[in-house]
Amino acid sequence: MFRKSLIILLAGVVSLALCLFLALVLEWPRIVVYTLGLAPLFVAAASFGSAGRQPPERRR
């Protein structure tokens, strides 16, 4: 659980840095900054989503 939280936290830091770089240095439009900048955070969160989990096996 701690590893998942750490990966999502690091993805948030990368997203923030990427958003600031795209907005302040390259002066790209906001919609592009938000779309590309938040992609690492969405990918990290989706990789730990509940859709890929297997239900626990039943004991007989």
ABEGO torsion letter per residue (X at the ends): XAAAAAAAAAAAAAAAAAAAAAAAAAGBBAAAAAAAAAAAAAAAAAAABAAABBBBBBBX
